[in-house]
């Protein structure tokens, strides 16, 4: 399974008001392990960054000699094509990417047609209802060090989100549990499982086993009525 954890920085919050993407950062996960492969680019938006500089710190002067979106779209498209995109607040980033696609002379299909999209904000809200679920709060909740994140940056945020996603969705990391003074268990250390580890063997049920399972469910349904394992 190939996943791409993605983040963008923009000149504002609404592409319909003319705001544009100025940075794209992506990191690749293969079978839930960081592959070391990434995509990162700054983009000249042909407009002032305005008040958004307070969020990302990227200046107009820095972007002046950077490529336009149409110059980087091929590499970006090839990197994400066919992957499942993992994005925090996916409608925001996908909306901006699709807007950039729509401005090109050549027709490029919307993100939803070339990728699956997983929204980690929606996942976090379901897992932690009624709590704050921004990236900083999730880092605190899962014990991820983001002290080096003074401003938003697309590649850095994608790397942090990869850690958050893997912990939030279970697996990939091993948690060592200790006890605090109150006797409650707390996460005292996070050790990433080696990327050199061989993939786990997946043993699927045989045809005869599936048949026997269905026969068992049929017998169970006669006595219990509705069977949820259907």
Buried (B, 14 or more C-beta within 10 A) or exposed (E): EEBBBBBBBBBBEEBEEEBBBBBBBBBBBBEBBBEEEBBBBBBBBEBEBEEBBEBBBBEBEBBEEBEEBEEBBEEBBEBBEEBBBBBBBBEBBBBBBBBBBEEEEEEBEEBEEBBEBBBBBBBBEEBBEEEEBEBEEBBEBBBBEBEEBEEBBBBBBBBBBBBBBBBBBEEBBEBEEEEEEEEEEEBEEBEEEEEEEEEEEEEEEEEEEEEEEEEEBEEEEEEEEEBEEE
